[in-house]
Amino acid sequence: MTGANSFSVSGYGPERARWTRVFARDSVARRLDWPMLLSALALSVIGTALVFSATRNRTEINQGDPYYFLIRHLVNTGIGLALMIGTLWLGHRALRNAVPILYGASLLGILLVLTPLGATINGSRNWIVLGGGFSIQPSEFVKVTIILGMAMMLAARVDAGDKEYPDHRTVLQSLGLAAVPILIVLLMPDLGTVLVLVAIILGVLLASGASNRWIFGLLAAGAIGCVAIWQLHILDEYQINRFAAFANPSLDPAGVGYNTNQARIAIGSGGLTGAGLFHGSQTTGQFVPEQQTDFVFTVAGEELGFVGAGLIIVLLGIVLWRACRIARETTELYGTIVAAGIVAWFAFQSFENIGMTLGIMPVTGLPLPFVSYGGSSMFAAWVAVGLLQSIRVQRPMSA
């Protein structure tokens, strides 16, 4: 009897106590938003299969190795998860104090793209090639720093109890902080990223409680800016052609309209359940360009059908739903603004990416969060998840 008791204490007791601490009510593991985390992981797993299907036979880009993109996508996902854990460990409040450093680093990164270190891919000069098949897109990290920077400025006096809402001066200063990187990104030119940044700014201002006059003013300024950009010929010819193809889908089907036409054919051929993974004729025949990045959703539509494509949309919806819940439940304005900025980012980018494959949005070269191939976009998306998890973990527990 004594021996049995001693075995229980020395053998199972400490192990049970350890797991009890891990899953205690106030533990980090218990307070994580598991529906969001598991949905993002599921999207990355699905994306891995889609990227492999889209690239395994493309010898012109995979250097003769069918596993070239698969391995790199898995590495990117692993690094992204590590960045998420690191962000959660540091905490969104600690990163609030590091905003000046992060903002300066992101500005330096996008400025380096405009130097001889930058590389032009698909008509846009927004990459820095690192070698070994890896490259980095600094503009992806600008999304994170603009969210953190604007949240820090807009919430400073409100969280301190000095004001109920950000005043006009504070809003103007936060817009100035966002305007600098946006102008630099526009020079690349990377119109897709600029549109995401504008969506982020609108989401941040709405969550901050700033006067609606700022929202309407920005919308009016955006309309005027679009006209000015068109009249001043700031856009490159390939970007103008993309908008022309969107306005008239039958325009030059073998040229500027080729991508969108082939994308719709691929998705339409999938039917309810799809042709089966690795069995899509459009994907296997390599008819859709950039299918591992911008048009990865076409692989899902063709090979997994309406069911598989719908599952991706549902998983993205769960991520957005949980992020909205975090924004609503946090007790500090800073956390609310950060979460709302991420919601605006993920929502707009997902809608734009899926919309352009369906022909309801112009082609802008934006990846699908967690799914598309691309290290920088994967890293930034998982950092955003880390921020959301930190906001949830660090909020006070209800009684």
Secondary structure, DSSP 8 states (H G I E B T S, - for coil): -HHHHHHIIIIIHHHHHHHHHHTSTTSHHHHS-HHHHHHHHHHHHHHHHHHHHHHTT-HHHHTT-TTHHHHHHHHHHHHHHHHHHHHHHH-HHHHHHTHHHHHHHHHHHHHHHTSTTEEEETTEEEEEEEETTEEE-THHHHHHHHHHHHHHHHHHHHHTTS-SS--HHHHHHHHHHHHHHHHHHHTTT-HHHHHHHHHHHHHHHHHHT--HHHHHHHHHHHHHHHHHHHHTT-S-HHHHHHHHHHH-TTS-TTTTTHHHHHHHHHHHTTTTT-S-TT--HHHHTT-STTTTTTTHHHHIIIIIHHHHHHHHHHHHHHHHHHHHHHHHH-SSHHHHHHHHHHHHHHHHHHHHHHHHHHTSS-------TTTSS-HHHHHHHHHHHHHHHHHHHTS----
